[in-house]
């Protein structure tokens, strides 16, 4: 009877391990997809709008630089020029 219990316990543990292995594989795949999506979003966020490129070139050429207290002030100055 003891051997029968050991076999049952062993198969339960093996089944649990196999189940965990499958879940880990799925999680790895999901993480890869999430990393790709984050990279895509990050690239979009850090891309400079074409209309800003010209303004940046103008600022560099003029040599005039300003400090801003926050992004709202900077954005207002850029967009109203």
Number of C-alpha atoms within 10 A of each C-alpha: 5 7 8 9 10 11 11 12 12 12 12 12 12 12 12 12 12 12 11 12 12 12 12 12 11 12 12 12 12 12 12 12 12 12 12 12 12 12 12 11 11 11 11 11 10 8 8 11 10 9 10 12 11 11 14 14 11 12 13 11 9 9 8 8 8 6 7 11 7 8 9 10 12 13 11 10 11 13 11 6 6
